[in-house]
């Protein structure tokens, strides 16, 4: 399920196509790293971002995310996955109504 998204105005996307593609490629590279490395390797890399957290705790958190298959394989968000997220948000009173997928999502991997 997508739980992280990046937002930009269409005008920004139009003016910065190369930058957006590079950003998307970098995120995909990070997702690939997560899929191909173990918890300890990932924890060591991200440890500096969490100075108040131990390596063991970060490793346990990464393992929990990996076990739950929480990371997508790439930045593409499927309509089914998007709808699932909307259902959760509506069920928890965080969203009043559905927003059409095509109105919000641009998949750069297509």
C-alpha positions, 0 to 999 in steps of 0.5 A: 500500500502506498503510504508515502507520496510526493506532491508537485503542481503540474506547472512544476512538473512541466518545468522540471521534467529532468529533475523529476525523473532523476528524483524518481530514479533515486527513489527507485534506487533506494527501494531496490536497495531495500529489497536486495539488502538485509536489515542490518545493512539497511539499519547501518545506512540509515542510523545517522538519520535517527541519532536517538535510536540504537542500531538494534532498534532500527534493525528490528523496525526495518525487519518489521517493515520487510516482514510486512512487505511495507515497501513497494517495488518501485514508485508506481502506485496501482489504482488498486493500491490507491483505492485501498489507501483511500478506503483506509482513510475514509474508514478512519474519517481522514477523507470524506470521499474518493478522489479519482486516481487519474486526477491525482496520480502520475506514474513516471515509471509507465 
